[in-house]
Amino acid sequence: MTTEYDDIINLPHHTSRNHPRMTMEQRAAQFAPFAALTGHGAAIEETARLNAQSFEE
């Protein structure tokens, strides 16, 4: 059985001659400004606070 990617599946991973590989920290920093769930952490903290209050009462 052959697939359309059989000709490239076993090729070595490309390594640029011009750009060094990024560290994990650099890669993470590249996406840090993007926050798809803005305010999600605050919502979780508020829910936890309200639940803690209900257990205390």
N, C-alpha and C positions, 0 to 999 in steps of 0.2 A: 504494500500500500504506500503510495507516495502522496505527499502534500505539496502545496505551493511554496513552502519554506524549506524543503529538504536541501536546496542548494546553498543555504546560508546558515543552517542550524549549527553546524560544527565549526564555523569560522572563528578565529580568535577575536577577542574583544578589541575594539579600536582604541588606541592610545595616541593622543595628540602629540605632535612634535613641538607645537608652539605654546601650549597651555599645560602647566603642571596640574596634576590631579588635586581636587579640593579635599581638604580635611573634612571630617564629619562635622566639626564645629562650624566651618565655613558653609557647608551645605545646609545645616540647620538654621544658621543666621539668615540665609537667603530667603527662607520661607517664614521666619519669625513674625514679620509685620503682618502677614495674612492671618486673620482670625475669623474663621467662618462662623464661629459661635460666640460672637462678642456678647459679653454679659452672662455667659453660661456659668462661669465660675461663681459669680455673685449670686446667681439664682440658686445654685446648689448650696452655697453658704447660708442664704436666707432660709431655705427649706430646712437645713440642719438646725438652724437657730430656733425656728418655730417648733420643730419636732422635739428639741431639747426642752423647750418651755412646756410643751404639753405633758412630757414625762415628769417634770418637776411639780406640776399642779396636782 
